[in-house]
Amino acid sequence: MIPLIIIFSILFILFLVYILFLVRPYKIEFDKRLLGDYAHRGLHGKGIPENSLFAFEAAVGKGFGIELDVQLSKEGEVMVFHDYNLKRMTGLDKKLRDLTLSELKELRLKETDEKIPTLKEALELVGGRVPILIELKGEDFDVSLCGKVAEILKGYKGLYCLESFNPFLVREIGRLLPNSFRGLLYTNYLRGSNITILKIFGSAMALNFIAKPHFISYNKDDRNSIPVKITTGLYKAPKFVWTVGPKGYTLAKELGESPIFENP
């Protein structure tokens, strides 16, 4: 049998590796105005679909930052859309990545006249009037989205920050835009089914050594989880929280979090 002292020593070393290397966030100088309030997919509601130019203009009108999602069309145009499948928002049961820009522009969002915007269109509309929080969508190891986004953002003069659930996207956008303020989206995947090794690592936030995030953007139900406490408590990483309503918004402000909110 292996002596207990050896077992405890190995466990202690693994714990140190986790604390000091795997989960540790990184620091960067950034504009503190980025630590504000962000309307989730714009200020949407009745007659105003999410991730639409109308929702973005409504957020700007109230002085709120804008959280939006981006992914690539078939030919590589950066589109602003959350779901990988178009059905919920347009009624078409196809993946966004399988349609061209012209085909996507034929669709309408939630039976309104609003079209799926490109990132270029969204940035042109906002024009630096409020900060933008851009979520990079990605289900696999393909990081081609980052190059397209970086190319667009290099010409943008307004305030922006970036985040993703995918640590490889966070790492790649950091390589392309080294001075950008970047975060890792976090939730406890172990609450769901179909547990995998990647989900276990993700739930432990043990891929931060890959992502090298500056801030942590966590599910409101996970603000007291151990990885969140380590990164935001021990290492003082800036805190974003999603997605909160009116009561959650008030709590987030009390806790020093930057809220990503709906229904203000």
Secondary structure, DSSP 8 states (H G I E B T S, - for coil): ---HHHHHHHHHHHHHHIIIIIS--------GGGSS-EEETSS-BTTB-TTSHHHHHHHHHHT-EEEEEEEE-TT--EEE-S-SBSHHHHS--SBGGGS-HHHHTT--STTSS----BHHHHHHHHTTSS-EEEEE--SSS--HHHHHHHHHHTT--S-EEEEES-HHHHHHHHHHSTTSEEEEEE--GGGSSS--HHHHHHHTTTTHHHH--SEEEEEGGGTTSHHHHIIIIIS---EEEEEE-HHHHHHHHHTT-EEEES--
